[in-house]
Amino acid sequence: MSQASNCPFITVVLPVRNEGRFIRRCLESVIAQDYPADRMEIIVADGMSTDDTRKIALSFQSAFPALRVIDNPGRIVPTGLNGAVAAARGEIIVRVDGHCEIARDYVSRSVAHLQTGVDAVGGPLDTIGETVIARAIAIGMSSRFGVGNT
């Protein structure tokens, strides 16, 4: 990415609930971005998790002080997104799901594409299932009837 002063301030939002098994790797990938850290904040909207999701997310604040955890009493993704966006300070919102690990240049490439005048950008989606049912869903999501590896 170009000089930090030319970089728009961005907010990465993560609407999550009971992502204790995945949130660490997700947040590690967000914090490892090649985008200037002083031009980025992270908001985790926790849907009142009953596992260690909140504790793990809060443990990242020492490495990345611009990370905030907010409550999502609605417990579903739309209310989590709404709460995170309302709390965001960024000019650009980047949504990341709690199961995702994003490439090191995901944010910088997204911002670069947005600066060409497009209204929205996204990246590849690899749906991975860990249980029999989740693997079946992953196969369906990866087919042309799902998102079709777009």
N, C-alpha and C positions, 0 to 999 in steps of 0.2 A: 504494500500500500504506500501511497505517497506520504509526504511530510504530515506528521500528526496534526498540525494546525489546519491542514486542508481537509482533514477527515471529519465527516459529520459524526456527532455523538450518537451512538446507537444503544438500544436496549434489547438484550436477549431475554425473552420471556419463556418460562417453563411452567406450564400448568401440570401439576403432578399430584398423584395420590398413591400411596403405598408402592413407591418405586425403590424401596431400600436395596433391592438386589442390583439395580441398574444405575441409580443416580450418581454414584461416585464416578464411574467411567464417563457418563454423560457430562458432568461438570468439569472433569479433567479435560475433555475435548473442547469445551467452550472456553475454559481459561487458557488453553494452549494456543488460541488463535493468533495468527500473525498480525492481526489488527491491533493498533495501539491501545494498550490496556487503559490508558488515561482517557480514552474516548469511548469507553464501553462500560455499561453496567449490566448486571444480571439480576433478574427478579424471578424468584421461585415462588409460585403461587401454590401453596400446599393445601390440598383438599382434605385437611384434618386427618392426615395419615395415622394409621394405628400401628405402623411399623417404625423403623428407625430413619425414614426418609428425611424428616425435619432435622434430626440430630446430625445426619451426614451432611446435609446441605449447609447447615450452620457452621460445621467444622471447616468449610472452605473460606469463611470470611477472613481468617488470618492470612491466607494466601492471596485473597482477592477481596479487599475491603469494600469494593463497590457491589458486592453481592448482598441482596436483601431477601429475606423470606417473609412473605406475607400470608395471611390466612385467606383461605377460600372456603368459607362456611357452606357454600352451595355444593361443594365436593365434586363438581363436574367440570369438564374442560371449558365450556363456554363461560361459566362464571369465573373460573380461574383466569382465563384470557382477559375478560373484562376488567377484573381487579388489577391484573398486572399492567395492562395498557393504561388504566387510570393512574397508576402509580409511576409510570414510566416518565423519564426525563428526555429520552432519546428522540432525535429527529426521525430515526428509522427504527422500526420494530422488527426483530428477528425472532421467529417462533421456533423453539426446539422442544421436542417431546422427551420425556424422561427416559425412554428406552433408546434414544438416539445417541450416536457418537458422530459428530460432524468432522469433516476434513479440516485440517489446520488452516486452510485458506477459505473456508466456507463464507465467513463474514466479509472478508475483504473482497472476494469475488462477487458476492451479492451486492455489496455497496457499489462496486465498480460498474456492474450492469445497471443498477438503478440510476447511476449518474449519466447514463446514455439516454435517459428519457423514458424508459419503460416504467410501468406502474407497479409491477410485482415480479419477483423472481423466486425460484425454488431450486432444489437440487435433487439428485437421484435418491430414490427411496428403495432400500433393500429391506424387505419385510422378512423377519427371521422369527421362527416359532420354536419355543423350547419344549412344549408339550405336544402330544398328538393333536389335540384340538387347535393349538396355536399354529402348528405346522400346516394343518389343513387350511386355516385362515390365511397363512402366509402364501400358500400356493394360489389360492383364489385371488388374493390382492395383487400378486405378481402376474396374473394372467391378463389377457386383453379385456376381460370382464371386470377386472379390478382397476388398478392404476397402470398395469401393463408395462412396468419398468420404464416409465416415462421420465 
